[in-house]
Structures are given as C-alpha cells and as structure tokens.
C-alpha cells in the first residue's frame, strides 16, 4: 500500500517537473526579450529540476542518493536566481534592449541621474 502511494507521488512530482520544464522551454521560445526569457528559464526551470530531483530522492530508497538529490535542489535554489540576476545585469550594462512595449527602464533612469548601483 505504501509503495503504491509513493509510486503515485513520484509520478505526480515527475509530471509536475516536466510541465514546469515545458513552460520554461516555451518561455524561451515565445517571450520577446532576453530579460523575459532569462526569467522564464531561471524560475520555471529551477522548479522543474527541483521537482524532478525530489521525485528521484523519494524513488531511490537509498539515503546517499536522496541526500545528493536534495543537495542538488538546494544548490539550484541558491544559484539559479543569483546567476539569472547577474546575467540580466550584465546584459543591461552591455546595452541589450528591452522589449519595445516595456513600461520603463528604472535601472537606466537611475544610472543617468548620477547615482551608482555599485557597492564600492
């Protein structure tokens, strides 16, 4: 009985992870600018990968494998948002344009007012 419930749970987690990964890949293809695409890839891709790794941790039955899978989830959650932010900041600093229908560019307005976003 418990094994059947765990198998159903693993299947649902894999399905949810696959749907989030699909949403991330559709976002990469359909969204208009690099910033929106990066947002889609980092957020939905992280959730999809995390759900898949959690499913693997439950299904493995081995403490070592489960620990490594959960460490991977923590690693994804800690690094993906930070790396996406830094990549978007670098793309903005290099001059990649926003989507033409964007409402505003607060970072560019802040930079032209003489303020700096650097910490030093």
Secondary structure, 3 states (H helix, E strand, C coil): CHHHHHHHHHHHHHHHHHHHHHHHHHHHHHCCCHHHHHHHHHHHHHHHHHHHHHHHHHHHCCHHHHHHHHHHHHHHHHHHHHHHHHHHHHHHHHCCCCCCCCCCCHHHHHHHCCCCCCCC
